Structure formats: C-alpha cells, structure tokens
C-alpha cells in the first residue's frame, strides 16, 4: 500500500526542483535619482513659490537620470504627512536637451494596475515597474494629477503646474513654472550594471545649493560623471540625499539627520556605501540661544557615532567628509570655528575606524587662510561652493570612492 506514495515522492521532488530552476530571479533596483522629503513648504524667500496647495492640478517634475537601465519605477512620498495623499493619475516622458517633451515617449504609470492611488499617511508608494530604457544624463519628467486640494509633504523645487488632469498630454496647457512640492522622491532603475550604490548624506553643500540651476553641478552629480568616465568607477550609482538647511540633531529644514537616516540613506535600494557630510548648520551660531539648541562638538561627535553604528549595522561602508571652511558666513563665529575644527580633528584621528575620509576642508581652504573657503570657488556667502568649487569637491572625493573598488 505504500508503493504509490513512495513512487510519487521522487516525482514531487523533481517537480519542485524544476519549479525552483525556473523561478524568476529577484528584482534588483538602484537609484537613478533621489530627492528626500522635507515637508510641505508653502513659503519661499525668493518669491517664486506657488504659496498654496495644489487644487485639481497637474504637476510636472523634471528628473536627471544618473544610472542607465532597462526599466524604471517611481517612488512617491507621503512619509511626512498625517493624512492620505490621492494621486489621480501619473505619467512619465522624456525631455530633449532643451527640456522639450519628446514625441512618442509618454507612458502612463500605474499602481497595482490601477490608474489612481491613495498613498497612506506616513508612507511612500512605488509605481508598477515599466520597461523604459534610460541613459545616464538623460532628462525625463513625471507628471502627477492631484484631484483634491493637496499640500504635498515633499521637497520644494521648480516644477510646472497646469490646470486639471494633463498627465496624458505631451505638453502642459499654459503651465506656471513655480517653486512647489515635487512629490517624486526617487526614480529607481532596473537592469542597471551598477553593483555599488553610494548615498551622499548631508545638507545644502551636498544637495548642491549655489550650483548652476538645471545643469547637475552638485559634487555628487559631478562625481557620478567622473566615475562613469573612469574604467574603475563604472560600477557606481549615486543617490543624493542632501537637504539644504538640514541639521544633525535639531530642527532645521527637513527632519534632523538622525531621524531621517533610515529612510533617506540606509533604505536606498542596493545601498552599499554612505558619505556623511553634515554638521555645519548645527555649528553655525543661533539667533536666540535661550530658545534654540546649540550642540557642543562632543554632541556632534556623538551623533556621528550614531550614524556610524547604524550604517555599519545595516552592512554599509561609511565614509566621512570633513566640514568645509566657513569664516565670513552669516552665522560664523569663533566658537563655531572651534567646534568645526574639533569635529574635523576627530574625523581625521578616527580614519582607521571608517572606510574612508574625504578631506573637503583641506581641499576647499583659501591658500594662506585655512578658515576661509576658496574665494574664486564659492558663491560669495563664504558657505556654499560654486560650480568650480563643487568640481574640486568631486575631484577630491573621486580617489576615495575609486579605492573602494568594484
């Protein structure tokens, strides 16, 4: 009576083996572009802001792709909101070198095969993957229709806004070019050749404040191009997780670094390395010490220790960048300079504990004035590099990243 069962067992094992052999390989995604969420920002100092929520409008957000691949998916953020966010429709298209829409490139995006989706409070939402080959340096745009009044808790940037649902149109009707929330927080690329993913984690100097608009001249952008042009660096994809005005420990623009580390850096698909360059906004003097926290150098170093421990715990290799000179900046003072120098000494002294150190401080010093940022390579505020300064930073980072190998 046992023979049929005994005969069936080998057949079953063979079927399981056949099934396993034909199982689909796990999908692998790398960042093609990133813009970490900040929160809803209705007001901007330059007067270019929309100044209100979206109301039955389409928002078109431009993205410059940093990694080549055969498929894409888009990450939409609602992670900093306490209420759901409804997307009525979304689409993607290519832009030419002049920023004009390219005919035949428009594709609708879906969410579980549905055209619209409600993104839960405190959550992101990934679009369904589509076959959509992209090249590094290519410009694309994502259009999102908000059918409701929506204060999107994203990263304010220059976007185009048009009335109604224009996601199926190649060109938006009568768009307004304004500074407003761009709810796309990442473009993820499938089928990429990159095997290493570097997250650059920091503030405005990492985001690229002061660089020429629309030309991808931040130091991470320039580093990405340098790596792509080097035979030993073509394995890299870079996610820029810089937020202008961000701080390590206290409130600034966007959540503090310790609170956003997991979402914006450690959870980036395929992340293998992180460069930490943050702290100058904590060091800058506060206007009202009675109401604003001024961390000591020891407290900043303790925050770096937290980042090191958490990143290592997730298996990432950790590279620290020294803080750039800032004498002459609006919030510079002698006490802050002492804190900056103490932090930089700690970074250099602990180099063996890290997987690399990028000495941005030394590279960006004005000759003969080590506390001042190189005068020809900053925008005049003594805090932010210009395009040439960001080029110098990228060249300084390049050998450290290449030394990580592929």
N, C-alpha and C positions, 0 to 999 in steps of 0.2 A: 504493500500500500504506500510505501514511502518513495517508490521509484519515480513517479511523475514529479513530485516536489524536487527530488534530487536532480532530475533532468532539467527542471525549469530554472534551478539556481544559476547554472553556468550561462544560460540564455539571458537571464535577467542581468547578470554581471556584465555580459557582453553589450547589452543594450545601454547600460549606464555608462560604460566606457566610451561607446560610440557617441552618446549624448554629450559627455564631457569633452570629447575631442572636437565636437562641432559647436561648442559653446562660444558665444560671442565674447571676444576679449574685452576686458574692462575699458571703458572710455577714459581717455586721458586728455585733460584740458590744461592750457596755460594762459596766463593773462596776455591779452593783446592791447589792453588799455585799462586804466583804472582811475577812479575819482571818488575817494572815500566820502561818505555822507557827513554833512556838517550840521544840518538842521535848517528849518525854514528861516530865511533871511529877507524880510520884506524891504529893508532899507539898505542903501549903499551910499557911500560917501561921494561917489563920482557923479551922482545924478542920473545914471543910466539904467537904474533898476526899474522893474515893472511896478513895484510898490503895492502890489495887491495879489491875492490868489488868482490862479487860473480859473476861468469860467467858460465851459463849453468851448475849449480852445485846443489847437494842436501846437505842440512844442517840438521844434526840430533842433536836435543837439548834435554838433559835429564831434567826430572822434578821429584821431590819427592813429592808425594801427601800428603796433610796434613789433608784431611777430607774424610770420607767414603761416598759413594753414589752409585746410580744405573745407572746414566747416566753422560755423560760429554759433554762439548763443549769447544772449544779452541778459545782464543782471540788473534788475530794477530794485531800488531801495525804498523801503518804508520803515527802516530799522530804528529811526529816531522819532517816530510818531506814535501817539497813543490811540489813534483811530485808523480804521482801514483806509486804503487808497484805491480808488477804482480807475482802472485803465480801460477805456472803451475800445481802443484799437491801437496797434503799433506796427511800424514797418521799418525797413532798412533800405538804403540805397547808396550808390557810390557817387563820389564827387570828383570832378576833374581837378587839375592843378590850380584852376581859378576859383574853385569852390562851387562850380555849377553842377546841377544834377545831371547824371549820365543816363540817357535813354536806355531802356531795357534792363536796368539794374534794380528796379524797385521790387522788393519782396515783402509780403505780409509776414508778421510774426504771430505766433500762436502760443497758447498756454494750455497744455494738456489737450491740444487740438481745438481749443476754443479761441474765438477772436478776442474776447474781452476777459478781464480777470479782476477780482478784488484782492488786493495784496493785504494780508492781515497786518494789524498793528504790530510793531517791533519785529517785522520780518522782511526778508528780501524775496524776490521772485525771479526765477530763471525762465526765459523763453524756451520753447522747444528748439532743439538744435536744427539748423538747416544747412544743406550743402551750399556753401557760399565762399568760394576761394578768395583769400585776401593775401596781399603782399605787405611786407614791412614798409612803412612810409605812406601807404595808401590812405586817402581820406574817405570816410564814409559818414553817413548821418542816420540817426534814429529819430523817427517821428512818433510822438505819443499823443493820443487824444484823451483829454480829461473831460468827460461829460458832466461832471459835477464841479462845484466850487472846491478847489483843491489847493491847499497850502503845502506843497510838496517839501518834505524834510530832507533835502538833498544838498548838493554842492553848487552854490551860486556861480554862474558863468554866463558868457554871452551865448544866447540862444535866439532862434527865430520863432515868433509867435503869430499864429493866424487864427481866424475865427472858425468855429465848427470843426467837423472831422475832415481833415485834409490828408489823412495818412495814406490814402490811395493815389494822391496826386504827386506827380514828379516835381512840380514847382508849387510852393505855397502861394495862395492868393493874398496879395497885399500884406506881406509879413512885416512885423515890427522886430528890429534887431535890438534886443534889450538884455540886461543882466537879470537873470532869474534862475530858479532851481532847475538843474538838469538831473532828472531822476535816474538816468542811466549811471550806475556806479561802476560797471565793468563790462568790457567786451572780452569774452573768453573764446579761445581759438582751439579747435580740434585738428588733429592730423599734423601738428607742428613738429618740426625737427628738434626743437629746443628740449634739452634734458635737464637744464638748470634754470631755476626761477629765482631772480633777485628782487626782493621787496625793499624799496628805498623809503625809509620811515622817518618822517621829520616834519618841519614847519615850512614857512614860505620859501626858504632857501632851497628846499628840496622840491616843493611844488613848482618853483620857477618864477616867483614874483620879480618883476623888473625885466624879464626877458622880452624880446620882441613878440607881440601877440600873434598867434596863429602859425608860428614858424617852428614849434617844437624845439626850443633852445634851452630848456632847463638842463641841468647837468645830468639827470638820469636819461633824458631824451638823447642828448649828445653822446653819453656813454653807450647807449644802445646801438647807435650808428657806428661808433668806434669798434665795438665788439663784433658787429656784423661784418665789418671790413677787415677783421683780423682772423686768420685761419684758425687760431686757437681760441677764438671767442664766439664762434657761430652757434654754440650750444645754448646761448643765454636768451631768456625772455625777462623783461623788467616790468614790474608793477610799481608805479609811482604813488606812494601813499602819503605824500606831503600835504599838509593843510596850512595855509597861510594863517598866522596868528595863533597856531596851536602851541600848547604848553605840555610839559611833562606831568605836572602834578595838580595844577589848579585850573580854574575856568578860564577859557580864552575863546578862540574861535574853534568850534568843534569840540567834541569830548576830549578830555585830557588823554595823554598818550597811554597811560596805564589802563584806562578804561576802554580804549579803542584797539588796543594791541591785538587781541584775539581776532576780532572781526576784520580789521583792515590789513593785517600782516600775516598772522600765523595761520589763518584760514584761507589765504590766497591759494587757488588750485596749483598744486605742484611745487609750492614754495620750498626752496632748499637753503636759501641764504637771506639774511637781512642786514642792511646797512642802517645804523642808528645815527642820526644827526639831528638832535633836538636838545633844547635847553636854553637857548639864548633869550627866548621870551620870558622864561622864568627868572633869568638873571637880570634882565632889564629892570630898572627901578620902577616901583609902583607909585601912582599919584597920591594915594592915601593909605599909608602903611597901617593905619588903625582899622581899615576895612578890607584891605587886600593883602593876601598872604605873600610874603617874600621868602622863598625857600633858601636855606643855607646851602653851601656847597656840599656838606655832608648829606643833606636830604636829597639833593640832586643825584649824588653818587649812589645813594640807597635805591633811588628809582631806576638807575641804570642796572644795578644788581638785580632788581626785579625783572627787568626786560631780559637780561642775560639768562636768568634762571628759567623763565617761562619759555623763551625761544629754544633754549637747549633742551628743555623738557619735551618739546614737540619735534626735536630732531633737526632743527635748523642750525646752520653755521652762522655765527654772529660776528659782524664787522662793525667797529665803532669809528665814527668820524670825529675829529677834534673840532671844537667850536671856533668859528671864524672871528677875526678881529672886528671890533665894533666901536672903537673910540670915535666920538663925533656923532654917533646916532642919538636920536632924540631921547632915548631912555638910558643912555650910558652914564655911568658914574664910577668913581674909583672903587667903591665897594663891589660893584658888579664886576669890574675888571679882575679884582682879586678872586671872586668866585669862578669866573671863567678860567683863569689861569690854574686854579686848584683843580677844577674838573679836567682840564687838558693834561695836567701832570698825572692825575690818576689814570686817565686813559692810556697814556704812554707807558706808565710804570706797570700796568697790568696787561700789556700787549700779549704776553705769552698765554694768558687765560682766554684770549679771544682768537678768532680765526683770521683776524686781520685788523689793521688800523690804517685809516686813510687820514693823513695829516693835512687836512684842509687849512688849518690855522697857519702852518708854516708856508704852504703854497700861496696863500692869499695875503700875506703881510706886505705892506708897502716897504720897499727897501729903506733901511735905516729907521723905520718907525714900526716896530713889530706889533703895536697895539692898534694900528690903523689898517683898514682894508685897502688893498692896492687902488690907488686913486684913478688910474685910467680904466680900471676893470670893475667899477661899481657905478650905480646909477645916480650918485650924489647924496644919498641919505646915509652913507657910511655903514649901511647894514646889508643891502642887497647887491649882489653882483649884477653886471650887465651881461650881454651875450658873451663877450670875451672872457669875463670872469667865470661864467658857467663853463666855458670851454676849458679854461685852466683847471677847474674842479674836476671835470670829466677826465682830462688827461692825467690828473693826479690819482683818480680812482682806478683808471684802466689797468695798471700793472698789478694792483692789489686783487682785482677781480680775476684777471688772467691767471694769477698764481693759484687760484682755487682749482683750476683745471677743468676739463670736460669729462 
